[in-house]
Amino acid sequence: MIFHSWCTIQDKVCNLIIDGGSCTNVAFTTLIEKLEIPTILQPKPYSLKWLTMVVTLRYLRKCSSLL
């Protein structure tokens, strides 16, 4: 099931999609940059690919904190 909504983070309205069948938590780099959320290097980088995508995404960083 996919749930689409909007949320407010740091006084900014964000488009939010929740996929109840997904086993990963991801956020676009644009969102992380605009909200100025600090990131750190991913200790064990990994790749992620959706069936409908031609490109495989490589995750090298993760959010260090949402607070």
PAZAPA-4460 file (N, C-alpha, C; in steps of 0.05 Angstrom, whole numbers, plus 32768, in hexadecimal, padded with zeros to 4 digits):
% residues 67
    n_x    n_y    n_z   ca_x   ca_y   ca_z    c_x    c_y    c_z   seq   type   mol
   8011   7FE9   8000   8000   8000   8000   8012   8019   8000     1      M     A
   800B   802C   7FEF   801B   8045   7FEE   8009   805C   7FF9     2      I     A
   8014   806B   800A   8007   8082   8017   8015   809B   800F     3      F     A
   8006   80AF   8004   8011   80C8   7FFB   8006   80DF   800C     4      H     A
   8017   80F0   8016   800D   8107   8026   8022   811D   8026     5      S     A
   801F   8131   8036   8032   8146   803A   8037   8148   8058     6      W     A
   804F   8151   805E   8056   8155   807A   8066   816F   807C     7      C     A
   8069   8179   8094   8079   8191   8099   8091   818A   80AA     8      T     A
   80A9   8190   809F   80C2   818B   80AD   80D1   81A6   80AD     9      I     A
   80D8   81AF   80C5   80E6   81C8   80C8   80D9   81DF   80B8    10      Q     A
   80BF   81E1   80BC   80AE   81F6   80AF   80AE   81F4   8091    11      D     A
   80B4   81DE   8085   80B3   81DA   8068   80A1   81C3   8062    12      K     A
   808F   81C7   804F   807C   81B2   8047   808A   819F   8034    13      V     A
   8088   8185   803A   8096   8170   802B   8081   815C   8021    14      C     A
   8086   8152   8009   8076   813D   7FFD   8080   8123   8009    15      N     A
   806D   8112   8013   8074   80FA   8022   8066   80E2   8015    16      L     A
   8075   80CD   800F   806A   80B4   8004   8074   809E   8016    17      I     A
   8061   808E   8020   8067   8077   8031   805E   805E   8022    18      I     A
   8070   804C   801E   806B   8032   8011   806C   801D   8026    19      D     A
   8055   8013   802E   8053   7FFF   8043   8061   7FE5   803C    20      G     A
   8065   7FE0   8022   8072   7FC7   801A   8090   7FCA   8017    21      G     A
   809B   7FE2   801B   80B8   7FE6   8018   80C7   7FDD   8030    22      S     A
   80E0   7FD5   802C   80F1   7FCC   8042   8108   7FDF   8046    23      C     A
   8107   7FF7   8039   811D   800B   803C   8111   8026   8042    24      T     A
   8120   8037   8050   8118   8052   8055   812C   8064   8046    25      N     A
   8121   8074   8033   8132   8085   8023   8127   80A1   8021    26      V     A
   8138   80B5   801D   8130   80D0   8019   8141   80DC   8003    27      A     A
   8135   80EB   7FF1   8144   80F7   7FDC   8159   810A   7FE6    28      F     A
   8170   810B   7FD9   8186   811E   7FE0   817C   813A   7FE1    29      T     A
   816A   8142   7FCF   815F   815D   7FCF   8151   8164   7FE9    30      T     A
   8142   8151   7FF4   8134   8156   800D   8149   8159   8024    31      L     A
   815D   8148   8025   8171   814A   8039   8180   8164   8038    32      I     A
   8186   816D   8020   8195   8187   801C   8184   819F   8024    33      E     A
   816A   819F   801B   8159   81B6   8021   8153   81B9   803E    34      K     A
   8150   81A2   804C   814B   81A3   8069   8165   81A4   8079    35      L     A
   817B   81A3   806C   8196   81A5   8078   8199   8190   808E    36      E     A
   8191   8177   8088   8194   8161   809A   81B0   8157   8098    37      I     A
   81BF   8155   80AE   81DA   814B   80AD   81DC   812E   80A4    38      P     A
   81F0   8127   8095   81F4   810C   808D   8210   8102   8094    39      T     A
   8213   80E8   8096   822D   80DC   809B   8231   80C6   8086    40      I     A
   824A   80BD   8082   824F   80A7   8070   8241   808E   8079    41      L     A
   8235   8080   8066   8229   8066   806B   823F   8052   8071    42      Q     A
   8240   8045   8088   8255   8033   808F   8257   801B   807B    43      P     A
   8241   8012   8071   8241   7FFC   805D   822F   8005   8046    44      K     A
   823B   8014   8032   822B   801D   801B   821D   8005   800D    45      P     A
   8206   800B   8003   81F6   7FF6   7FF5   81E8   8002   7FDD    46      Y     A
   81DF   7FF1   7FCB   81D0   7FF9   7FB3   81B3   7FF2   7FB6    47      S     A
   81A2   8001   7FA9   8185   7FFC   7FAA   817A   8001   7F8E    48      L     A
   8169   7FEE   7F85   815E   7FF1   7F6A   8141   7FE8   7F6B    49      K     A
   812F   7FF9   7F60   8113   7FF2   7F5E   810F   7FE4   7F43    50      W     A
   80FB   7FD3   7F41   80F5   7FC4   7F29   80F0   7FD7   7F11    51      L     A
   80E4   7FEE   7F16   80DD   8000   7F00   80F4   8014   7EF9    52      T     A
   810B   8011   7F07   8121   8024   7F02   8136   8016   7EF1    53      M     A
   8143   8026   7EE0   8159   801C   7ED0   8173   8020   7EDF    54      V     A
   8174   8035   7EF0   818C   803C   7EFE   818C   8030   7F1A    55      V     A
   81A2   8026   7F23   81A6   801D   7F3F   81B0   8034   7F4F    56      T     A
   81A4   803A   7F66   81AD   804F   7F78   81C1   8045   7F8C    57      L     A
   81D5   8054   7F91   81EA   804C   7FA4   81E8   805E   7FBC    58      R     A
   81E5   8053   7FD4   81E2   8062   7FEC   81FC   8063   7FFB    59      Y     A
   8208   807B   7FFC   8222   807F   8008   8220   808E   8023    60      L     A
   820A   809C   8027   8207   80AD   803F   81EC   80A7   804C    61      R     A
   81EB   80AD   8066   81D2   80AA   8074   81CE   80C2   8086    62      K     A
   81B5   80C8   808E   81B0   80DE   80A0   81BB   80D7   80BB    63      C     A
   81C9   80EA   80C7   81D4   80E6   80E1   81C0   80EB   80F7    64      S     A
   81AC   80FD   80F2   8198   8104   8106   8182   8114   80F9    65      S     A
   816A   8110   8102   8153   8120   80F8   814C   8136   810B    66      L     A
   815B   8138   8121   8155   814C   8135   8167   8164   8132    67      L     A
***
